[in-house]
Amino acid sequence: MELSQAKPIKLGDKERFDKFFKNFPPEMSEFTFTNLFMWRNSYNFLFFELNKHLILFSKDYLKKQKPTVSGNSNNLFFLPPVGPHPIEIMVQIFENFKAAEFHRVPKKIVAELTNHKKFSGLNLEIIDNRNNWDYVYDVENLKSLPGNRYRQNRRWLKKFTDTYRYDFQIITEDEIDKVKKLQKEWWLLRGGEEDKALEEEQKAIYEALDNFTALKFKGALLCIDDKCAAYTFGELLNPNTLVIHIEKAHMEYEGAYQAINNLFVKNCCENVVYVNREQDLGISGLRRAKESYKPVRMVEKSIIYQKH
């Protein structure tokens, strides 16, 4: 098995990736073309096809992660293979590359791998990656915020709608500059110039926005008196789930996060049952916010590498 055939992700690869994701619908938020494209430079993603599977990896991403889970920053960072027999491909990769390290591996694949006849001989370590578990919600709950458990979310939403005269817009190419302006303001207010993670996110968001028409994702913008207060965007992850990639709001507008969340799902989630709002990255405030919306399940993910 050679990695030399691997190529960087380009916009023209969208059709190829979309076909894989249509034939093998993912649950994990990483597997949309928009997500992989917008983060491709941050991860230095490369890809190739092997026995009708899509393989995504990075030679140097783990060098940015200190300390690494495995303790080896020279390991190769792989995402789970996309195709009919991902376990067989993972076993092949582990057999060929002792430095392979699989990330964001869903629970189902972990279970199948541990039952594989070659599992014990590979000497694998499996680590829960809680910070990258996805939060999945019932879309009707996000729309109606029913009952006592959503009381606080409803209060913030009502505060926003009662306080501000707002304009909710579905994003088109004409609104992209407004969204980029709001994103830059949000980034500066959060100290993005001194925060490497926020800087990488800023670049990824601009990659998505600069290619809005070609990537074909959905988005919405919330404005107050001609000033943009919040925005969000996402796309279909699988036939019954929408994934939200990005959601940002000015903190000066109380309830803006609750408002953009609620209005987006009411206007852009007509034919889905669930909303995947991605992971919390171990950030305590983000975890509290995501838990407050009462996920119906989590997409559990693990890291797998070979012990030496």
C-alpha contacts under 8 A as a table, 3 or more apart, distances in Angstrom:
res1	aa1	res2	aa2	distance
1	M	93	I	7.91
1	M	96	N	6.86
2	E	5	Q	6.75
3	L	6	A	5.62
5	Q	48	F	6.65
6	A	46	L	5.63
6	A	47	F	4.99
6	A	48	F	4.79
7	K	46	L	5.09
7	K	47	F	5.42
7	K	48	F	6.60
8	P	40	R	7.94
8	P	44	N	7.56
8	P	45	F	6.09
8	P	46	L	4.53
8	P	47	F	6.43
9	I	13	D	6.64
9	I	37	F	6.57
9	I	40	R	6.72
9	I	45	F	6.76
9	I	46	L	6.35
9	I	47	F	6.95
10	K	13	D	5.54
10	K	14	K	7.74
10	K	37	F	7.27
11	L	14	K	5.87
11	L	37	F	7.34
11	L	214	A	7.82
12	G	15	E	7.19
13	D	16	R	5.40
13	D	17	F	6.33
14	K	17	F	5.23
14	K	18	D	5.93
14	K	33	F	6.09
14	K	215	L	7.83
15	E	18	D	5.11
15	E	19	K	6.16
16	R	19	K	5.31
16	R	20	F	6.66
17	F	20	F	5.23
17	F	21	F	6.35
17	F	32	T	7.88
17	F	33	F	6.21
17	F	54	L	7.98
18	D	21	F	5.09
18	D	22	K	5.98
18	D	32	T	7.44
18	D	33	F	6.63
19	K	22	K	5.07
19	K	23	N	6.16
20	F	23	N	5.23
20	F	24	F	5.96
20	F	25	P	7.98
20	F	54	L	7.31
20	F	82	V	6.85
20	F	83	G	7.03
21	F	24	F	5.04
21	F	25	P	5.06
21	F	26	P	6.48
21	F	31	F	7.25
21	F	32	T	7.23
21	F	82	V	7.63
21	F	238	N	7.90
22	K	25	P	5.42
22	K	238	N	7.47
24	F	82	V	6.92
24	F	83	G	6.31
24	F	84	P	7.43
25	P	237	L	7.47
25	P	238	N	5.28
25	P	239	P	7.68
26	P	29	S	7.73
26	P	31	F	6.35
26	P	237	L	6.74
26	P	238	N	6.22
27	E	31	F	7.96
27	E	237	L	7.14
27	E	238	N	7.12
27	E	299	V	7.07
28	M	31	F	6.20
28	M	104	R	7.91
28	M	106	P	7.23
28	M	134	D	6.88
28	M	299	V	6.49
29	S	32	T	7.08
29	S	134	D	6.89
29	S	237	L	7.08
29	S	243	V	6.43
29	S	276	N	6.99
29	S	278	E	5.81
30	E	35	N	6.06
30	E	36	L	6.77
31	F	35	N	6.94
31	F	36	L	7.00
31	F	237	L	7.49
32	T	35	N	5.39
32	T	36	L	6.40
32	T	237	L	6.45
33	F	36	L	5.18
33	F	37	F	5.84
33	F	215	L	7.81
34	T	37	F	5.14
34	T	38	M	6.00
34	T	208	A	6.86
34	T	215	L	6.09
34	T	217	F	7.50
35	N	38	M	5.41
35	N	39	W	6.27
35	N	245	H	7.29
36	L	39	W	5.39
36	L	40	R	5.64
37	F	40	R	5.04
37	F	207	E	7.80
37	F	208	A	7.62
38	M	41	N	7.57
38	M	204	A	4.64
38	M	205	I	6.60
38	M	206	Y	7.90
38	M	207	E	5.18
38	M	208	A	5.31
39	W	42	S	5.31
39	W	43	Y	6.30
39	W	204	A	5.26
40	R	43	Y	5.40
40	R	44	N	5.45
40	R	45	F	5.14
41	N	44	N	4.72
41	N	45	F	6.87
42	S	61	Y	7.85
42	S	200	E	6.38
42	S	204	A	7.61
43	Y	58	S	6.42
43	Y	60	D	7.82
43	Y	61	Y	5.28
44	N	58	S	5.71
44	N	59	K	7.59
44	N	60	D	7.26
44	N	61	Y	6.66
45	F	56	L	6.57
45	F	57	F	5.62
45	F	58	S	4.93
46	L	56	L	5.79
46	L	57	F	5.47
46	L	58	S	5.94
47	F	54	L	7.10
47	F	55	I	5.41
47	F	56	L	4.51
47	F	57	F	6.35
48	F	54	L	6.15
48	F	55	I	5.43
48	F	56	L	6.95
49	E	52	K	6.26
49	E	53	H	5.40
49	E	54	L	4.76
49	E	55	I	5.90
50	L	53	H	5.12
50	L	54	L	6.62
50	L	55	I	7.06
52	K	83	G	6.38
52	K	84	P	7.75
53	H	81	P	6.20
53	H	82	V	5.34
53	H	83	G	4.43
53	H	84	P	7.23
53	H	85	H	7.91
53	H	86	P	7.47
53	H	89	I	7.95
54	L	81	P	5.73
54	L	82	V	5.00
54	L	83	G	6.51
55	I	78	F	7.75
55	I	79	L	7.33
55	I	80	P	7.43
55	I	81	P	5.10
55	I	82	V	6.77
56	L	78	F	5.95
56	L	79	L	5.67
56	L	80	P	7.68
56	L	81	P	7.15
57	F	76	L	6.93
57	F	77	F	5.36
57	F	78	F	4.20
57	F	79	L	6.14
58	S	61	Y	5.72
58	S	76	L	6.01
58	S	77	F	5.08
58	S	78	F	6.55
59	K	62	L	7.86
59	K	74	N	7.84
59	K	75	N	7.43
59	K	76	L	5.05
59	K	77	F	6.48
60	D	63	K	5.44
60	D	64	K	7.58
60	D	73	S	7.97
60	D	74	N	7.00
60	D	75	N	7.88
60	D	76	L	6.97
60	D	77	F	7.59
61	Y	64	K	5.69
61	Y	65	Q	7.29
61	Y	76	L	7.89
61	Y	77	F	6.60
62	L	65	Q	5.05
62	L	66	K	7.88
62	L	68	T	6.87
62	L	73	S	5.05
62	L	74	N	6.78
62	L	75	N	6.80
62	L	76	L	7.35
62	L	77	F	6.52
63	K	66	K	7.24
63	K	73	S	4.81
63	K	74	N	6.50
64	K	73	S	7.91
65	Q	68	T	5.56
65	Q	73	S	7.25
66	K	73	S	7.68
67	P	71	G	6.53
67	P	73	S	7.88
68	T	71	G	4.94
68	T	72	N	6.35
68	T	73	S	6.13
69	V	72	N	7.82
70	S	73	S	7.92
70	S	305	Y	6.95
72	N	75	N	5.77
74	N	99	A	7.41
75	N	99	A	4.60
75	N	100	A	5.77
75	N	101	E	6.23
76	L	99	A	5.88
76	L	100	A	4.87
76	L	101	E	5.74
77	F	100	A	6.56
77	F	101	E	5.24
77	F	102	F	6.07
77	F	103	H	6.91
78	F	100	A	6.93
78	F	101	E	5.90
78	F	102	F	4.61
78	F	103	H	6.12
79	L	102	F	5.57
79	L	103	H	5.42
79	L	104	R	6.40
79	L	105	V	7.14
80	P	86	P	7.00
80	P	90	M	7.50
80	P	102	F	6.51
80	P	103	H	7.15
80	P	104	R	7.17
80	P	105	V	5.85
81	P	86	P	5.13
81	P	89	I	6.90
81	P	90	M	7.14
82	V	86	P	6.29
83	G	86	P	5.94
85	H	88	E	5.68
85	H	89	I	6.76
86	P	89	I	5.14
86	P	90	M	6.16
86	P	109	I	7.80
87	I	90	M	5.06
87	I	91	V	6.23
87	I	109	I	6.89
87	I	112	E	7.05
87	I	113	L	5.90
88	E	91	V	5.18
88	E	92	Q	6.29
89	I	92	Q	5.04
89	I	93	I	6.21
90	M	93	I	5.08
90	M	94	F	6.18
91	V	94	F	5.14
91	V	95	E	6.11
91	V	118	K	7.66
92	Q	95	E	5.07
92	Q	96	N	6.18
93	I	96	N	5.08
93	I	97	F	5.75
93	I	100	A	7.02
94	F	97	F	5.22
94	F	98	K	5.86
94	F	99	A	7.86
94	F	100	A	6.04
94	F	122	L	7.30
94	F	306	Q	7.61
95	E	98	K	6.78
95	E	122	L	7.50
97	F	100	A	5.44
98	K	306	Q	6.60
99	A	305	Y	7.70
99	A	306	Q	7.34
100	A	305	Y	6.41
100	A	306	Q	7.46
101	E	303	I	7.14
101	E	304	I	5.78
101	E	305	Y	4.59
101	E	306	Q	7.44
102	F	105	V	6.73
102	F	303	I	5.61
102	F	304	I	5.11
102	F	305	Y	6.44
103	H	301	K	7.72
103	H	302	S	6.28
103	H	303	I	4.53
103	H	304	I	6.61
104	R	129	N	7.36
104	R	132	N	7.06
104	R	301	K	4.89
104	R	302	S	5.54
104	R	303	I	6.29
105	V	109	I	6.57
105	V	110	V	6.66
105	V	301	K	4.84
105	V	302	S	4.97
105	V	303	I	6.35
105	V	304	I	7.71
106	P	109	I	5.55
106	P	110	V	6.41
106	P	299	V	6.84
106	P	300	E	5.73
106	P	301	K	4.47
106	P	302	S	6.59
107	K	110	V	5.05
107	K	111	A	6.21
107	K	299	V	7.60
107	K	300	E	5.61
107	K	301	K	5.88
107	K	302	S	7.30
108	K	111	A	5.20
108	K	112	E	6.32
109	I	112	E	5.10
109	I	113	L	6.01
110	V	113	L	5.12
110	V	114	T	6.24
110	V	302	S	7.57
111	A	114	T	5.33
111	A	115	N	6.55
112	E	115	N	5.22
112	E	116	H	6.43
113	L	116	H	5.13
113	L	119	F	6.60
114	T	119	F	5.75
114	T	120	S	7.99
115	N	119	F	6.91
116	H	119	F	5.28
117	K	120	S	7.50
118	K	121	G	5.48
118	K	122	L	6.52
119	F	122	L	5.45
119	F	123	N	7.22
119	F	124	L	7.36
120	S	123	N	5.76
120	S	124	L	7.46
122	L	306	Q	6.79
123	N	306	Q	5.68
123	N	307	K	5.88
124	L	304	I	6.58
124	L	305	Y	5.54
124	L	306	Q	4.41
124	L	307	K	5.90
125	E	304	I	5.62
125	E	305	Y	5.44
125	E	306	Q	5.95
125	E	307	K	6.24
126	I	302	S	6.53
126	I	303	I	5.78
126	I	304	I	4.63
126	I	305	Y	6.88
127	I	302	S	5.43
127	I	303	I	5.14
127	I	304	I	6.45
128	D	300	E	7.91
128	D	301	K	6.40
128	D	302	S	4.42
128	D	303	I	6.42
129	N	132	N	5.75
129	N	133	W	6.85
129	N	300	E	7.71
129	N	301	K	5.64
129	N	302	S	4.75
129	N	303	I	6.24
130	R	133	W	5.25
130	R	282	G	7.72
130	R	300	E	7.15
130	R	301	K	7.01
130	R	302	S	7.76
131	N	279	Q	6.55
131	N	280	D	5.95
131	N	281	L	4.45
131	N	282	G	4.61
132	N	278	E	7.80
132	N	279	Q	4.95
132	N	280	D	6.64
132	N	281	L	5.68
132	N	282	G	7.81
132	N	300	E	7.88
132	N	301	K	6.72
133	W	278	E	7.36
133	W	279	Q	5.34
133	W	280	D	7.63
133	W	298	M	6.24
133	W	299	V	5.39
133	W	300	E	4.91
133	W	301	K	5.66
134	D	276	N	6.62
134	D	277	R	6.63
134	D	278	E	4.47
134	D	279	Q	4.56
134	D	280	D	7.82
134	D	298	M	5.46
134	D	299	V	4.85
134	D	300	E	6.89
135	Y	276	N	5.69
135	Y	277	R	5.48
135	Y	278	E	5.70
135	Y	279	Q	6.29
135	Y	290	K	7.14
135	Y	295	P	5.78
135	Y	297	R	6.59
135	Y	298	M	4.97
135	Y	299	V	6.65
136	V	274	Y	6.50
136	V	275	V	5.61
136	V	276	N	4.39
136	V	277	R	6.35
136	V	278	E	7.83
136	V	295	P	5.23
136	V	296	V	5.99
136	V	297	R	5.45
136	V	298	M	5.82
136	V	299	V	7.29
137	Y	141	N	7.48
137	Y	142	L	7.31
137	Y	274	Y	5.44
137	Y	275	V	5.15
137	Y	276	N	6.40
137	Y	277	R	7.82
137	Y	293	Y	7.61
137	Y	294	K	7.02
137	Y	295	P	4.56
137	Y	296	V	5.25
137	Y	297	R	7.10
138	D	141	N	5.44
138	D	142	L	6.67
138	D	273	V	6.21
138	D	274	Y	4.76
138	D	275	V	6.47
138	D	295	P	7.34
138	D	296	V	6.45
139	V	142	L	5.13
139	V	143	K	6.29
139	V	265	V	7.09
139	V	269	C	7.54
139	V	272	V	7.26
139	V	273	V	5.59
139	V	274	Y	4.99
139	V	275	V	5.82
140	E	143	K	5.01
140	E	144	S	6.13
140	E	145	L	7.93
140	E	273	V	7.62
141	N	144	S	5.35
141	N	145	L	5.11
141	N	146	P	6.35
142	L	145	L	5.47
142	L	261	N	7.91
142	L	262	N	6.31
142	L	265	V	7.07
142	L	293	Y	7.35
143	K	262	N	5.73
143	K	263	L	7.80
143	K	265	V	6.28
143	K	266	K	5.73
145	L	150	Y	5.37
145	L	151	R	7.67
145	L	153	N	7.29
145	L	154	R	6.52
146	P	149	R	7.51
146	P	150	Y	6.07
146	P	151	R	7.89
147	G	150	Y	5.97
147	G	151	R	6.79
148	N	151	R	5.06
149	R	152	Q	7.71
150	Y	153	N	5.31
150	Y	154	R	6.22
150	Y	292	S	7.54
150	Y	293	Y	7.01
151	R	154	R	5.18
151	R	155	R	6.25
152	Q	155	R	5.02
152	Q	156	W	6.43
153	N	156	W	5.34
153	N	157	L	6.24
153	N	258	Q	6.64
153	N	292	S	7.67
153	N	293	Y	7.69
154	R	157	L	5.01
154	R	158	K	5.98
155	R	158	K	5.14
155	R	159	K	6.07
156	W	159	K	5.05
156	W	160	F	6.33
156	W	254	E	7.04
156	W	255	G	4.60
156	W	258	Q	6.47
157	L	160	F	5.24
157	L	161	T	6.32
157	L	255	G	5.33
157	L	256	A	7.52
157	L	258	Q	5.34
157	L	259	A	5.41
158	K	161	T	5.12
158	K	162	D	5.83
158	K	255	G	7.77
159	K	162	D	5.26
159	K	163	T	5.89
159	K	254	E	7.07
159	K	255	G	6.31
160	F	163	T	5.25
160	F	164	Y	5.97
160	F	253	Y	7.33
160	F	254	E	5.98
160	F	255	G	4.87
160	F	256	A	6.35
160	F	259	A	6.86
161	T	164	Y	5.80
161	T	165	R	7.36
161	T	166	Y	7.69
161	T	259	A	7.68
164	Y	224	I	6.85
165	R	224	I	6.09
165	R	225	D	7.29
166	Y	222	L	6.71
166	Y	223	C	5.57
166	Y	224	I	4.65
166	Y	225	D	7.19
167	D	222	L	5.74
167	D	223	C	5.11
167	D	224	I	6.34
168	F	220	A	7.18
168	F	221	L	5.90
168	F	222	L	4.70
168	F	223	C	6.54
168	F	263	L	7.73
169	Q	220	A	5.58
169	Q	221	L	5.15
169	Q	222	L	6.39
170	I	218	K	7.81
170	I	219	G	5.98
170	I	220	A	4.36
170	I	221	L	6.31
171	I	174	D	7.61
171	I	175	E	5.73
171	I	176	I	7.17
171	I	218	K	7.17
171	I	219	G	5.10
171	I	220	A	4.93
171	I	221	L	6.31
172	T	175	E	5.57
172	T	176	I	6.95
173	E	176	I	5.45
173	E	212	F	6.99
173	E	213	T	6.91
174	D	177	D	7.32
175	E	178	K	5.31
175	E	179	V	6.40
176	I	179	V	5.09
176	I	180	K	6.21
176	I	209	L	6.47
176	I	210	D	7.85
176	I	212	F	7.99
177	D	180	K	5.06
177	D	181	K	6.14
178	K	181	K	5.11
178	K	182	L	6.28
178	K	228	C	7.08
179	V	182	L	5.15
179	V	183	Q	6.09
179	V	221	L	7.27
179	V	228	C	7.62
179	V	231	Y	6.80
180	K	183	Q	4.98
180	K	184	K	6.15
180	K	206	Y	7.12
180	K	209	L	7.51
181	K	184	K	5.23
181	K	185	E	6.30
182	L	185	E	5.10
182	L	186	W	6.15
182	L	228	C	6.23
182	L	229	A	7.34
182	L	230	A	7.50
183	Q	186	W	5.08
183	Q	187	W	6.07
183	Q	202	Q	7.69
183	Q	248	K	7.34
184	K	187	W	4.97
184	K	188	L	6.15
184	K	202	Q	7.82
185	E	188	L	5.24
185	E	189	L	6.19
186	W	189	L	5.22
186	W	190	R	6.29
186	W	248	K	7.43
186	W	249	A	7.30
186	W	250	H	6.50
187	W	190	R	5.22
187	W	191	G	6.43
187	W	192	G	4.96
187	W	193	E	7.89
187	W	198	L	7.12
187	W	202	Q	7.27
188	L	191	G	5.16
188	L	192	G	5.36
188	L	193	E	6.84
189	L	192	G	7.42
191	G	194	E	5.78
191	G	195	D	6.43
192	G	195	D	4.92
192	G	196	K	7.37
192	G	198	L	5.25
192	G	199	E	5.73
193	E	196	K	7.69
193	E	198	L	8.00
193	E	199	E	6.74
195	D	198	L	5.41
195	D	199	E	6.17
196	K	199	E	4.99
196	K	200	E	6.25
197	A	200	E	5.19
197	A	201	E	6.25
198	L	201	E	4.95
198	L	202	Q	5.99
199	E	202	Q	5.05
199	E	203	K	6.38
200	E	203	K	5.24
200	E	204	A	6.29
201	E	204	A	5.00
201	E	205	I	6.10
202	Q	205	I	5.20
202	Q	206	Y	6.27
203	K	206	Y	5.20
203	K	207	E	6.21
204	A	207	E	5.04
204	A	208	A	6.46
205	I	208	A	5.18
205	I	209	L	6.20
205	I	246	I	7.91
206	Y	209	L	4.96
206	Y	210	D	5.76
207	E	210	D	5.31
207	E	211	N	6.42
208	A	211	N	5.33
208	A	212	F	5.97
208	A	215	L	7.42
209	L	212	F	4.90
211	N	214	A	5.52
211	N	215	L	6.02
212	F	215	L	5.34
212	F	216	K	6.06
212	F	217	F	6.88
213	T	216	K	5.37
213	T	217	F	7.99
217	F	233	F	6.94
217	F	234	G	5.83
217	F	235	E	5.04
218	K	233	F	5.47
218	K	234	G	5.42
218	K	235	E	5.71
218	K	268	C	7.60
219	G	231	Y	7.33
219	G	232	T	5.47
219	G	233	F	3.86
219	G	234	G	6.29
219	G	264	F	7.83
220	A	231	Y	5.58
220	A	232	T	5.51
220	A	233	F	6.40
220	A	260	I	7.68
220	A	264	F	6.42
221	L	228	C	7.14
221	L	229	A	7.78
221	L	230	A	5.91
221	L	231	Y	4.37
221	L	232	T	6.75
221	L	260	I	7.52
222	L	228	C	5.89
222	L	229	A	5.57
222	L	230	A	5.07
222	L	231	Y	6.09
222	L	260	I	6.61
223	C	226	D	5.84
223	C	227	K	5.32
223	C	228	C	4.07
223	C	229	A	5.24
223	C	230	A	7.07
224	I	227	K	5.19
224	I	228	C	6.17
224	I	229	A	6.48
228	C	231	Y	7.95
229	A	249	A	5.64
229	A	250	H	5.35
229	A	253	Y	6.86
229	A	256	A	6.82
230	A	247	E	7.54
230	A	248	K	5.55
230	A	249	A	3.94
230	A	250	H	6.26
230	A	256	A	6.35
230	A	257	Y	6.99
230	A	260	I	6.35
231	Y	247	E	5.88
231	Y	248	K	5.59
231	Y	249	A	6.47
231	Y	260	I	6.61
232	T	244	I	7.45
232	T	245	H	7.67
232	T	246	I	5.35
232	T	247	E	4.22
232	T	248	K	6.40
232	T	260	I	7.07
232	T	261	N	7.80
232	T	264	F	7.74
233	F	244	I	5.99
233	F	245	H	5.98
233	F	246	I	5.56
233	F	247	E	6.77
234	G	242	L	6.94
234	G	243	V	5.43
234	G	244	I	4.21
234	G	245	H	5.03
234	G	246	I	6.96
235	E	242	L	5.57
235	E	243	V	5.60
235	E	244	I	6.80
235	E	245	H	7.91
236	L	239	P	7.04
236	L	240	N	7.92
236	L	241	T	6.08
236	L	242	L	4.40
236	L	243	V	6.12
237	L	240	N	7.86
237	L	241	T	5.55
237	L	242	L	5.34
237	L	243	V	5.62
238	N	241	T	5.30
238	N	242	L	7.18
239	P	272	V	7.22
240	N	271	N	7.22
240	N	272	V	4.52
240	N	273	V	5.27
240	N	274	Y	6.26
241	T	272	V	5.42
241	T	273	V	6.08
241	T	274	Y	4.68
241	T	275	V	5.42
241	T	276	N	6.70
242	L	269	C	7.24
242	L	272	V	6.61
242	L	274	Y	6.48
242	L	275	V	4.87
242	L	276	N	6.07
243	V	275	V	5.73
243	V	276	N	4.52
243	V	277	R	5.87
243	V	278	E	7.10
244	I	247	E	7.40
244	I	275	V	7.27
244	I	276	N	6.25
244	I	277	R	5.02
244	I	278	E	6.80
245	H	277	R	7.11
245	H	278	E	6.98
247	E	257	Y	7.70
247	E	260	I	7.97
247	E	261	N	7.83
248	K	257	Y	7.06
249	A	253	Y	7.91
249	A	256	A	5.92
249	A	257	Y	5.64
250	H	253	Y	5.91
250	H	256	A	7.03
251	M	254	E	6.31
251	M	256	A	7.32
253	Y	256	A	5.55
255	G	258	Q	5.25
255	G	259	A	6.09
256	A	259	A	4.96
256	A	260	I	6.16
257	Y	260	I	5.46
257	Y	261	N	6.13
258	Q	261	N	5.21
258	Q	262	N	6.08
259	A	262	N	5.20
259	A	263	L	5.95
260	I	263	L	5.29
260	I	264	F	5.82
261	N	264	F	5.46
261	N	265	V	6.48
262	N	265	V	5.54
262	N	266	K	6.24
263	L	266	K	5.07
263	L	267	N	6.13
264	F	267	N	5.25
264	F	268	C	5.64
264	F	269	C	7.58
265	V	268	C	5.29
265	V	269	C	5.06
266	K	269	C	6.25
266	K	270	E	7.48
267	N	270	E	7.13
269	C	272	V	5.67
272	V	275	V	7.68
277	R	290	K	7.85
280	D	283	I	5.86
280	D	284	S	7.87
280	D	286	L	5.50
280	D	287	R	5.22
280	D	290	K	7.40
282	G	286	L	7.87
282	G	287	R	6.94
283	I	286	L	5.37
283	I	287	R	6.08
284	S	287	R	5.03
284	S	288	R	6.27
285	G	288	R	5.19
285	G	289	A	6.26
286	L	289	A	5.07
286	L	290	K	6.15
287	R	290	K	5.23
287	R	291	E	6.02
288	R	291	E	5.14
288	R	292	S	6.05
289	A	292	S	5.20
289	A	293	Y	7.11
290	K	293	Y	5.72
290	K	294	K	7.45
290	K	295	P	7.75
291	E	294	K	5.36
291	E	295	P	6.63
295	P	298	M	7.01
